[in-house]
Amino acid sequence: MTKCAFITGGSRNIGQGIAITLAKHGYDVAITYASGIEGAKETQAQVEALGRRCFIYEAHLDNPEEPEQVITQAYKDMGRLDVLVANAGRERRGSVLTFTAEDYDFLYANSLRNYFLCVGAASRIMVRDKIPGSIIMITSVRAEVAHPDDFCYGGIKAAMERACKSMALDLSEFNIRVNCVAPGAIWPPNRHVQDTPFIRESIPLHRVGTPTDCGEAVAFLAGEQGSYITGTTLLVDGGLALPGLLERHEATEWKTEQWSKARYDKAMGMLEGAEK
């Protein structure tokens, strides 16, 4: 029986690589996209060229009703659900000095709540159907290593990895495994970014990762080879997060007078507005 996987954000970069790689491993897939159907159509074409089915859905997962709705529809279309890959999220960077309530709400809805709602919806189907499923959340190397202007997004990804451990315990009695994949610097093959100081100095393997690298990690965790793994995070980062490493290229860009002054001026403007 063909296994079926649902991937959020499967129209580009990491999500697209995961969908195509799972198809290579024999899965039928369903994917979501938030805007621009062209990328989703490209994923669909590549999956179907491999002889597998691919269903595509427009979904805005920051809407709290949509995760369950789209997963339910994908289940009906595919006929079963063996794997969930919660990948779709959005980034917003900024200092704690200048973050607003709107910034917090944006990241919460787009990069945390939608993941948890997807996990809940998919796991309920797996439990009901007695499927020994695999749930994988895509986090980030930023959950492991601190970056400037990244306290909230990086903190959310770290929270997701901690939540994964409890989810794994909650679902273990139903033989459902929950893990995370934490990508580092991942670029599509058509992005020529290999020969930069960031790559040469900051990544021990001296190259960026590809969406296929992430896809193979997901396929490993979802398949029989990973059947005794749950509640953990697999880093796909070329060694970027190894202890003692410093993103020197990025550091030279943010540790500047202009960087500090811009944040100071914005913070003081917010303070002045609050005191009026």
C-alpha positions in Angstrom: 0.0 0.0 0.0 1.3 3.4 -1.0 2.0 5.7 1.9 0.8 9.3 1.9 2.5 12.4 3.2 1.1 15.9 3.8 3.7 18.8 3.6 2.8 22.4 4.4 4.6 25.0 2.4 5.5 22.6 -0.4 5.7 25.0 -3.3 9.3 26.2 -2.9 12.8 25.6 -1.3 12.8 23.3 1.7 9.1 22.2 1.4 9.4 21.6 -2.3 12.6 19.5 -1.8 10.9 17.5 0.9 7.8 16.7 -1.3 9.9 15.7 -4.3 12.3 13.6 -2.2 9.4 11.8 -0.4 7.9 11.0 -3.9 11.2 9.5 -4.9 10.9 7.3 -1.8 7.5 6.1 -3.0 5.1 8.4 -1.2 2.0 10.1 -2.6 2.0 13.7 -1.4 -0.3 16.6 -0.7 1.1 20.1 -0.3 -0.1 23.6 0.6 0.9 27.0 -0.7 0.0 30.4 0.5 0.5 32.5 -2.7 1.6 32.0 -6.2 0.4 28.7 -7.5 3.3 28.4 -10.0 5.7 26.8 -7.4 3.0 24.4 -6.3 2.4 23.4 -9.9 6.1 22.8 -10.4 6.2 20.6 -7.3 3.2 18.7 -8.6 4.8 18.2 -12.0 8.0 16.8 -10.6 6.1 14.5 -8.2 3.9 13.2 -11.0 6.9 12.7 -13.2 8.1 10.2 -10.6 4.8 8.3 -10.9 3.3 9.5 -7.7 0.1 11.6 -6.9 0.4 15.2 -5.8 -2.6 17.2 -4.4 -2.2 20.9 -4.0 -4.2 23.3 -1.8 -4.1 27.0 -1.2 -4.0 27.5 2.6 -3.4 30.4 4.9 -2.4 28.5 8.0 -2.3 31.5 10.3 -6.1 31.3 10.1 -6.8 28.9 13.0 -9.5 27.0 11.2 -7.4 26.2 8.1 -4.9 23.6 9.4 -7.6 21.1 10.3 -9.7 21.9 7.3 -6.9 21.4 4.7 -5.5 18.3 6.4 -9.0 16.7 6.5 -9.4 17.5 2.8 -6.0 16.0 1.9 -6.8 12.9 3.9 -10.0 12.5 1.9 -8.2 13.0 -1.4 -5.3 10.7 -0.6 -7.2 8.1 1.3 -4.8 7.8 4.2 -2.2 9.8 6.1 1.1 8.3 7.2 3.4 11.4 7.5 2.9 15.0 8.4 5.7 17.5 7.7 4.9 20.9 9.2 7.1 23.2 7.3 5.2 26.4 6.3 6.2 29.4 8.5 7.3 33.0 8.1 10.2 34.9 9.6 10.3 38.3 11.1 13.5 39.6 12.7 14.0 42.5 15.2 15.4 43.5 18.5 13.5 43.1 21.8 13.8 46.9 22.0 11.6 47.4 19.0 9.3 44.4 18.7 5.6 45.2 18.9 2.5 43.2 19.8 1.8 42.9 16.1 5.2 41.3 15.5 4.7 38.8 18.3 1.2 37.9 17.1 2.5 37.5 13.5 5.2 35.0 14.5 3.0 33.2 16.9 0.3 32.6 14.3 2.6 31.9 11.4 5.5 30.0 13.0 4.2 28.2 16.1 0.4 27.9 16.4 0.0 26.6 12.8 2.5 23.9 13.5 0.8 22.7 16.6 -2.7 22.8 15.0 -1.4 20.8 12.1 0.1 18.2 14.4 -3.1 17.9 16.4 -5.2 17.5 13.2 -2.9 14.9 11.6 -2.4 12.9 14.8 -6.1 12.6 15.5 -6.5 11.0 12.0 -3.5 8.7 12.6 -4.8 7.6 16.0 -8.3 6.9 14.7 -7.0 4.9 11.7 -4.4 3.1 13.9 -1.6 4.4 11.6 1.9 4.1 13.0 2.6 7.6 11.7 5.5 10.0 11.6 5.2 13.7 12.4 8.1 16.0 11.5 8.3 19.7 12.3 10.8 21.8 10.5 12.6 24.1 12.9 15.9 25.9 12.4 19.5 26.0 13.3 18.5 29.3 15.0 16.9 27.2 17.7 20.4 26.1 18.6 22.5 29.1 18.1 21.8 32.7 19.0 21.7 35.3 16.3 21.1 39.1 16.5 17.6 40.4 15.9 16.4 36.8 16.3 15.2 36.4 19.9 11.6 35.8 19.0 11.8 33.6 15.8 14.7 31.7 17.2 13.0 31.3 20.6 9.8 30.0 18.9 11.9 27.4 17.0 13.5 26.4 20.3 10.1 26.1 21.9 8.9 23.9 19.1 11.8 21.5 19.7 11.0 21.3 23.4 7.3 20.8 22.6 8.3 17.9 20.2 9.6 15.9 23.2 6.3 16.1 25.0 4.3 15.4 21.8 6.5 12.3 21.3 5.5 11.1 24.8 1.8 12.0 24.2 1.7 10.0 21.0 4.0 7.1 21.8 1.2 4.9 23.0 -0.3 5.1 19.6 3.0 4.2 17.9 3.2 7.7 16.3 6.7 9.3 16.3 7.4 13.0 16.5 10.7 14.6 15.5 12.2 17.8 14.3 14.5 18.6 11.4 16.6 21.8 11.9 18.0 23.2 8.7 20.9 25.5 8.5 21.8 27.6 5.4 19.7 25.9 2.8 19.5 27.3 -0.8 18.0 26.0 -4.0 20.6 24.7 -6.6 20.0 27.7 -8.8 21.2 30.1 -6.1 24.9 30.5 -6.6 26.0 31.4 -3.1 28.8 28.9 -2.5 31.9 31.1 -2.7 31.3 33.6 0.0 33.0 34.4 3.3 29.9 33.1 5.2 30.2 29.7 3.5 34.0 29.5 3.7 34.4 30.6 7.3 31.2 29.6 9.1 30.1 26.2 7.8 32.5 23.3 8.5 31.5 21.4 5.4 32.2 24.5 3.3 28.9 24.5 1.4 25.3 25.4 1.7 22.7 22.8 2.1 20.1 22.0 -0.5 16.3 21.3 -0.2 17.2 17.7 -1.1 19.4 17.4 1.9 16.4 18.3 4.1 14.2 16.0 2.1 16.5 13.0 2.7 16.6 13.8 6.4 12.8 13.8 6.5 12.6 10.6 4.5 15.0 8.9 6.9 13.0 9.9 10.0 9.7 9.0 8.3 10.8 5.6 7.1 11.7 2.3 8.5 15.3 3.4 9.0 14.1 5.9 11.6 11.5 3.7 13.2 13.2 3.7 16.6 13.7 7.5 16.7 11.3 9.9 18.4 11.4 13.1 20.4 14.6 14.4 18.9 16.0 17.0 16.5 18.1 16.2 13.5 20.4 19.1 12.5 20.9 19.5 8.7 23.4 22.3 8.9 26.8 21.2 7.7 28.1 21.6 11.3 27.0 25.3 11.5 25.7 24.9 15.1 28.7 23.1 16.5 29.8 24.5 19.8 32.3 27.3 19.5 31.5 28.4 16.0 30.7 32.0 15.3 28.9 33.3 12.3 31.8 35.7 11.6 30.5 36.9 8.3 27.2 37.9 9.8 28.8 39.3 12.9 30.9 41.8 10.9 27.7 43.1 9.4 25.7 43.6 12.6 28.3 44.8 15.0 28.5 48.3 13.5 27.7 51.8 14.8 25.0 52.1 12.1 23.3 48.8 13.3 23.3 50.0 16.9 22.1 53.5 16.1 19.2 52.4 14.0 17.9 50.2 16.8 18.5 52.8 19.4 16.7 55.5 17.4 13.7 53.2 16.8 13.5 52.2 20.4 13.6 55.8 21.6 10.9 56.7 19.2 8.7 54.0 20.5 9.4 55.2 24.1 8.7 58.8 23.2 5.4 57.7 21.7 4.4 55.7 24.7 5.1 58.6 27.1 2.9 61.1 25.2 
